[in-house]
């Protein structure tokens, strides 16, 4: 499976609780800290829901 590098570039302040929970579920702890995840359908679906807060790069 391929991997993706996810970086949060916008804050979750003022966003709905579901979006905040999705960012936490992806394992993102702080802004501008990249994390690497397997590109499973579940992860890609979560990324799609909060894509306006993230920068995603394929590895």
CNS distance restraints for C-alpha pairs under 8 A (distance, minus, plus):
assign (resid   1 and name CA) (resid  38 and name CA) 6.64 0.50 0.50
assign (resid   1 and name CA) (resid  39 and name CA) 6.61 0.50 0.50
assign (resid   1 and name CA) (resid  40 and name CA) 7.63 0.50 0.50
assign (resid   2 and name CA) (resid  38 and name CA) 6.12 0.50 0.50
assign (resid   2 and name CA) (resid  39 and name CA) 5.61 0.50 0.50
assign (resid   2 and name CA) (resid  58 and name CA) 7.61 0.50 0.50
assign (resid   2 and name CA) (resid  59 and name CA) 7.01 0.50 0.50
assign (resid   3 and name CA) (resid  36 and name CA) 6.70 0.50 0.50
assign (resid   3 and name CA) (resid  37 and name CA) 5.59 0.50 0.50
assign (resid   3 and name CA) (resid  38 and name CA) 4.45 0.50 0.50
assign (resid   3 and name CA) (resid  39 and name CA) 5.13 0.50 0.50
assign (resid   3 and name CA) (resid  58 and name CA) 6.20 0.50 0.50
assign (resid   3 and name CA) (resid  59 and name CA) 5.44 0.50 0.50
assign (resid   4 and name CA) (resid  36 and name CA) 5.72 0.50 0.50
assign (resid   4 and name CA) (resid  37 and name CA) 5.49 0.50 0.50
assign (resid   4 and name CA) (resid  38 and name CA) 6.32 0.50 0.50
assign (resid   4 and name CA) (resid  39 and name CA) 5.97 0.50 0.50
assign (resid   4 and name CA) (resid  56 and name CA) 6.66 0.50 0.50
assign (resid   4 and name CA) (resid  57 and name CA) 5.62 0.50 0.50
assign (resid   4 and name CA) (resid  58 and name CA) 4.47 0.50 0.50
assign (resid   4 and name CA) (resid  59 and name CA) 5.47 0.50 0.50
assign (resid   5 and name CA) (resid  34 and name CA) 6.23 0.50 0.50
assign (resid   5 and name CA) (resid  35 and name CA) 5.56 0.50 0.50
assign (resid   5 and name CA) (resid  36 and name CA) 4.49 0.50 0.50
assign (resid   5 and name CA) (resid  37 and name CA) 6.49 0.50 0.50
assign (resid   5 and name CA) (resid  56 and name CA) 5.76 0.50 0.50
assign (resid   5 and name CA) (resid  57 and name CA) 5.15 0.50 0.50
assign (resid   5 and name CA) (resid  58 and name CA) 6.23 0.50 0.50
assign (resid   5 and name CA) (resid  59 and name CA) 6.68 0.50 0.50
assign (resid   6 and name CA) (resid  34 and name CA) 5.45 0.50 0.50
assign (resid   6 and name CA) (resid  35 and name CA) 5.36 0.50 0.50
assign (resid   6 and name CA) (resid  36 and name CA) 6.32 0.50 0.50
assign (resid   6 and name CA) (resid  37 and name CA) 7.62 0.50 0.50
assign (resid   6 and name CA) (resid  54 and name CA) 6.67 0.50 0.50
assign (resid   6 and name CA) (resid  55 and name CA) 5.89 0.50 0.50
assign (resid   6 and name CA) (resid  56 and name CA) 4.74 0.50 0.50
assign (resid   6 and name CA) (resid  57 and name CA) 6.64 0.50 0.50
assign (resid   7 and name CA) (resid  28 and name CA) 7.74 0.50 0.50
assign (resid   7 and name CA) (resid  31 and name CA) 7.19 0.50 0.50
assign (resid   7 and name CA) (resid  32 and name CA) 5.57 0.50 0.50
assign (resid   7 and name CA) (resid  33 and name CA) 5.79 0.50 0.50
assign (resid   7 and name CA) (resid  34 and name CA) 4.44 0.50 0.50
assign (resid   7 and name CA) (resid  35 and name CA) 6.55 0.50 0.50
assign (resid   7 and name CA) (resid  54 and name CA) 5.58 0.50 0.50
assign (resid   7 and name CA) (resid  55 and name CA) 5.14 0.50 0.50
assign (resid   7 and name CA) (resid  56 and name CA) 6.49 0.50 0.50
assign (resid   8 and name CA) (resid  28 and name CA) 7.17 0.50 0.50
assign (resid   8 and name CA) (resid  30 and name CA) 7.34 0.50 0.50
assign (resid   8 and name CA) (resid  31 and name CA) 5.11 0.50 0.50
assign (resid   8 and name CA) (resid  32 and name CA) 5.54 0.50 0.50
assign (resid   8 and name CA) (resid  33 and name CA) 6.99 0.50 0.50
assign (resid   8 and name CA) (resid  34 and name CA) 7.46 0.50 0.50
assign (resid   8 and name CA) (resid  53 and name CA) 5.90 0.50 0.50
assign (resid   8 and name CA) (resid  54 and name CA) 4.42 0.50 0.50
assign (resid   8 and name CA) (resid  55 and name CA) 6.25 0.50 0.50
assign (resid   9 and name CA) (resid  31 and name CA) 5.88 0.50 0.50
assign (resid   9 and name CA) (resid  32 and name CA) 5.78 0.50 0.50
assign (resid   9 and name CA) (resid  53 and name CA) 5.81 0.50 0.50
assign (resid   9 and name CA) (resid  54 and name CA) 5.42 0.50 0.50
assign (resid   9 and name CA) (resid  55 and name CA) 6.48 0.50 0.50
assign (resid  10 and name CA) (resid  31 and name CA) 7.19 0.50 0.50
assign (resid  10 and name CA) (resid  52 and name CA) 7.76 0.50 0.50
assign (resid  10 and name CA) (resid  53 and name CA) 4.75 0.50 0.50
assign (resid  10 and name CA) (resid  54 and name CA) 6.82 0.50 0.50
assign (resid  11 and name CA) (resid  31 and name CA) 7.20 0.50 0.50
assign (resid  11 and name CA) (resid  53 and name CA) 6.94 0.50 0.50
assign (resid  12 and name CA) (resid  19 and name CA) 7.48 0.50 0.50
assign (resid  12 and name CA) (resid  20 and name CA) 5.92 0.50 0.50
assign (resid  12 and name CA) (resid  53 and name CA) 7.60 0.50 0.50
assign (resid  15 and name CA) (resid  19 and name CA) 6.52 0.50 0.50
assign (resid  15 and name CA) (resid  20 and name CA) 6.85 0.50 0.50
assign (resid  16 and name CA) (resid  20 and name CA) 6.59 0.50 0.50
assign (resid  17 and name CA) (resid  21 and name CA) 6.07 0.50 0.50
assign (resid  18 and name CA) (resid  22 and name CA) 6.13 0.50 0.50
assign (resid  19 and name CA) (resid  23 and name CA) 6.32 0.50 0.50
assign (resid  19 and name CA) (resid  49 and name CA) 7.45 0.50 0.50
assign (resid  19 and name CA) (resid  50 and name CA) 6.32 0.50 0.50
assign (resid  20 and name CA) (resid  24 and name CA) 6.37 0.50 0.50
assign (resid  21 and name CA) (resid  25 and name CA) 6.04 0.50 0.50
assign (resid  22 and name CA) (resid  26 and name CA) 6.28 0.50 0.50
assign (resid  22 and name CA) (resid  46 and name CA) 6.35 0.50 0.50
assign (resid  22 and name CA) (resid  49 and name CA) 7.95 0.50 0.50
assign (resid  22 and name CA) (resid  50 and name CA) 7.43 0.50 0.50
assign (resid  23 and name CA) (resid  27 and name CA) 6.85 0.50 0.50
assign (resid  23 and name CA) (resid  28 and name CA) 5.97 0.50 0.50
assign (resid  23 and name CA) (resid  50 and name CA) 7.35 0.50 0.50
assign (resid  24 and name CA) (resid  28 and name CA) 5.55 0.50 0.50
assign (resid  24 and name CA) (resid  29 and name CA) 6.84 0.50 0.50
assign (resid  26 and name CA) (resid  43 and name CA) 7.22 0.50 0.50
assign (resid  26 and name CA) (resid  46 and name CA) 7.36 0.50 0.50
assign (resid  27 and name CA) (resid  35 and name CA) 7.67 0.50 0.50
assign (resid  28 and name CA) (resid  33 and name CA) 7.58 0.50 0.50
assign (resid  28 and name CA) (resid  34 and name CA) 7.99 0.50 0.50
assign (resid  28 and name CA) (resid  35 and name CA) 7.04 0.50 0.50
assign (resid  29 and name CA) (resid  33 and name CA) 7.63 0.50 0.50
assign (resid  37 and name CA) (resid  43 and name CA) 7.80 0.50 0.50
assign (resid  38 and name CA) (resid  43 and name CA) 7.54 0.50 0.50
assign (resid  39 and name CA) (resid  43 and name CA) 6.16 0.50 0.50
assign (resid  39 and name CA) (resid  44 and name CA) 6.18 0.50 0.50
assign (resid  40 and name CA) (resid  44 and name CA) 6.16 0.50 0.50
assign (resid  41 and name CA) (resid  45 and name CA) 6.05 0.50 0.50
assign (resid  42 and name CA) (resid  46 and name CA) 6.42 0.50 0.50
assign (resid  43 and name CA) (resid  47 and name CA) 6.20 0.50 0.50
assign (resid  44 and name CA) (resid  48 and name CA) 6.16 0.50 0.50
assign (resid  45 and name CA) (resid  49 and name CA) 6.48 0.50 0.50
assign (resid  46 and name CA) (resid  50 and name CA) 6.75 0.50 0.50
assign (resid  47 and name CA) (resid  51 and name CA) 5.50 0.50 0.50
assign (resid  47 and name CA) (resid  54 and name CA) 7.69 0.50 0.50
assign (resid  50 and name CA) (resid  54 and name CA) 6.80 0.50 0.50
assign (resid  51 and name CA) (resid  55 and name CA) 7.32 0.50 0.50
